[in-house]
């Protein structure tokens, strides 16, 4: 797993649970003193163990943590990768392009060891998107959280209309995106 995700998990945990919580989670995860930097790759098991430890500490289940973290991580990712995101995109355009323009062109092509999920998005009717999550990682709740985060980033919201299990860890979500005024876009 890309260090950009785990180093943001550290910031998320510190913001939600206070600074000392990161050390507690690393210790519970068997990763005491391990540092995570945004330009390195780490075993997927590191992230899984940190999420399990966060579940132990907060009493939340894994999917609830991934959903919340997915929404939280979008603004920092937008900030880091802002030069790849056209100014005139809105939430729907962003989601329709995330696979090809970000996961493929920015993540996979630049780092052969990164394996971001395939997020295939199609617009069923205006503002209603079908979002397919395809990954070996069983983190579809993170993907749904990211959808909420993108909608909120552009000043709107997302509501889940339908969810399908497509076998293994593959999932399909149907979401309605209510567009906002995009005032956040100026902030990045
Ligand atoms: C600025 C936008 C985004 C950037 C730069 C970005 C980048 C990344 C990177 C670097 C990873 C780690 C990949 C790896 O280590 O193999 C990742 C993972 C992930 N991304 Fe994105 N992403 C973005 C937006 C999104 C959106 C909008 C979604 C969902 C709709 C999404 C869903 C996920 C999920 C679920 C993972 C976890 C890994 C997995 O399940 O296999 N991302 N992303």
Boltz pocket constraint, residues with backbone or C-beta under 6 A from the ligand:
constraints:
  - pocket:
      binder: B
      contacts: [[A, 1], [A, 2], [A, 3], [A, 4], [A, 5], [A, 74], [A, 77], [A, 78], [A, 81], [A, 95], [A, 98], [A, 102], [A, 103], [A, 107], [A, 113], [A, 114], [A, 115], [A, 116], [A, 117], [A, 119], [A, 131], [A, 134], [A, 135], [A, 136], [A, 137], [A, 138], [A, 139], [A, 140], [A, 142], [A, 143], [A, 144], [A, 146], [A, 147], [A, 150]]
      max_distance: 6.0
